[in-house]
Amino acid sequence: MTSVQENKNELESAVRYCESAITRAKQTIESMEFRQQAASKSWHEQTGREESLTKKLAFMTEEYDRMKAYADRLLDENVEVGERNDELNIQIVEERDRSMGYTKEIQEIRETNNLQKDQIAMLQRKLAKYSGEKTYPFKEGDLYYVFNQLDGTWVESVWDDESESMHDNTNVPGHPHKVYFTVDQKNVLDKFKPEDDH
């Protein structure tokens, strides 16, 4: 009887040991599953971050390439604009030089025409003198010049009644006041006037 009781006790002890071992095994399995799930979750999160960073890197690389291509194009266009601007500046300078040449030529032609008109007017006055008709070199209100031979200066006057009286006066020796010059004649003569010594 004692032997049976002992065997029963041993069997129950073995059963309790097995149940305890099974419980610990389950706990271990659950712990391992929890850690595995946590590790899997962490791996997926890490993988997700890596994929997100990879996409961002690809996008930024694409944007950089696009902006660099745009900057290169702007640089090329700026070089072309600079070259075109240099060409336009050269053309402007050339056109300005031509215009200045035309202006000078027109001015010379105008002065020549005015001198010819003055010469024609002088001839007409001479012809009128020979015909006995009383004439004057200018009309009333005309601007004219007389050259002062004493100091080499110009005397500016406006033709009026007093000018006609002086022109008709024969009492002045040599009549230097009768050597008249128009504005255009004075301008032409001034071009050949020697520069003053400084």
Stockholm file with secondary structure:
# STOCKHOLM 1.0

chainA/1-198         MTSVQENKNELESAVRYCESAITRAKQTIESMEFRQQAASKSWHEQTGREESLTKKLAFMTEEYDRMKAYADRLLDENVEVGERNDELNIQIVEERDRSMGYTKEIQEIRETNNLQKDQIAMLQRKLAKYSGEKTYPFKEGDLYYVFNQLDGTWVESVWDDESESMHDNTNVPGHPHKVYFTVDQKNVLDKFKPEDDH
#=GR chainA/1-198 SS CHHHHHHHHHHHHHHHHHHHHHHHHHHHHHHHHHHHHHHHHHHHHHHHHHHHHHHHHHHHHHHHHHHHHHHHHHHHHHHHHHHHHHHHHHHHHHHHHHHHHHHHHHHHHHHHHHHHHHHHHHHHHHHHHHTTCCCCSSCTTCEEEEEETTTTEEEEEECCHHHHHHHHCCCSTTCGGGCEECHHHHHHHHHTSCCCCC
#=GC SS_cons         CHHHHHHHHHHHHHHHHHHHHHHHHHHHHHHHHHHHHHHHHHHHHHHHHHHHHHHHHHHHHHHHHHHHHHHHHHHHHHHHHHHHHHHHHHHHHHHHHHHHHHHHHHHHHHHHHHHHHHHHHHHHHHHHHHTTCCCCSSCTTCEEEEEETTTTEEEEEECCHHHHHHHHCCCSTTCGGGCEECHHHHHHHHHTSCCCCC
//
